[in-house]
Amino acid sequence: MRLRLAHWPAAALLIDREGHITDGNRRAARLFGGQPGDLVRLAIDELIPAWRPLEDNDDNPHASRRRRATGHRLDGSTFPLRFFQMRVAADDAQSTLVTITPRARLHGDSHVRHVRNRHSEQRLRAAVKAGRIGTWVWDLRKRIVWWDSAMYKLWGERRHHGFVPVASATALLHPDDREWVGRMMDEYLASDAHEISMELRLLRPDGSTQWAAVSGEIERDEQGQPTRLIGATIDVTARRQAEEALHHAQKIEALGTLAGGIAHDFNNILLAITGNTRLAIQELPSDHPVQNGLAEIAKASARATDLVNRILTFSRQSECRREILQLQPAVEEAIKLLRATLPALIEINCNFAQGLPPVRADATQIHQVIVNLVTNAAYAIGDGKAGCITLSLDEAHVAQGGAPQLKAGRYVRLSVADTGSGMDRATLDRAFDPFFTTKPVGRGTGLGLSVVDGIMRNHEGSVIVSSEPGRGTTFRLYFPAVEPAAEARPAPQEAAVQQAKGAGRRVMYIDDEEALVYLVTRVLQKSGYQVSGFSDAEQALQTLRERPRDFDVVVTDLSMPGMSGFHVARAVHEIRGELPVVVTSGYVRAEDRETAKDVGVRDLVLKPDTVEELARVLERVFER
């Protein structure tokens, strides 16, 4: 069985029979000025020259030794320390566990220690005042624990100090933590350690999970046997939840990056499918028997394109961009993506009023609101249970003083109602608090509703919730309506986009996907352009150097092996400064648009609509 040092409260190293370090924790690595991996396979006497192995002929399988010595850091500097050796079984082999404590030097180090202790005392007083710390005494022989009233307050109980059996105290541990905490306590008590320190999870009486930092001192009798522990417990739930939220945010950011990379490659495939399908439809007679099959391919490709765009919408990391829009399409798109993730027994109903005014909103954040509210509603209904989630859109008029959170005026109201378990008054009052959650560990961060509240405030609106236990929950979100005078007048749409007239304009097209070079070349030639296609950027630039006046525009893909579209743009402008460059990509980030401006790119065209959009972009380029 492998001895794990990650939770060991002090700097610790594991030494094999030959005196080499086989494992070490971060505390030990910091003491010696490196990372845990830097210490592995070093000889222990390189770090602690005074170290000597325990005698092999010692009949005691748990033989131990404590000494003072001088430690040698990896950079050559030294420091005084105490170390304790204990024989242990690790990986089915006999090893030595070495725990190390630095000894404070006189004068300077003692002053530093005094300052640190003073700051620790100030933090301790603040924690006591805030009701986040309690003290306890554990009698190891009588197997009872004494708690002060602050300990009971931590669990949400109003009781004075008193004794509880050890079994009752340990029952508060989270089931997933009971085994390793028990193992750690056995290791502490079996050694000659005088202090304990660990962070663990506890179950409060209301069923919620609480993180606690437990530290204490072990009292021993004259024979060195532990008699009792005296310690304190601090509520560190807020810190652990903040760390979890940061980890969650990092995963979302990584998801966005991954989705962008997948989208670029997938959109290249989609573009080849959709583009060639449209060409085939155009070139075959309308009554050809293959037309029905091609129409089905085009329909499926359009669905795949829509799916990729919706995934990118949810994963995209961008600033809030509020535009005038109708809420209904944004809500419907979010529901499309969510439907497949919800249990089959949960029904989604939509009631959308007609003729609603537009609002000024960020479509991506509207999606985020819908995701949070609908997933919360599904959780409230429960796994394996039938239920209904209803989304409604209607118009609401708020009078002066009619709602404390809202100004008087017209609003578009989005309601999300469920038939779930509902919330009591105490839960309802804390529903929008950051990190507050009734979900078990791993099922939520407690940030969903606080994010919804923040988004609505940014939209100059508000969210109001009503709920009763056993009768479900309804969230009502109010978005200020855009008055007709402020509404942007959309440009009249043509019945059909006219075919671009290339009029012999000369285009250099660069893409590492040969299928796309073939497709775009054919499409632009049908529009009257003269196209030279290249799947190698270096070859294209060499051609441009040899014949710089033979082209009127350069169109290049953004992501190519060895050279990005922005590098191509810079090289093109070095050869011929006024030659316009258009960049295409399956995934365009906000920073890509900034870079495009910096390098003088005329336009960015998002695949897989490149075939249609590219012709229109080229028209605009030549008009300018």
Summary of the structure (lengths in Angstrom):
residues: 624
radius of gyration: 33.9
end to end distance: 74.0
largest distance: 101.6
contacts: 1854
relative contact order: 0.06
helix: 38%
strand: 26%
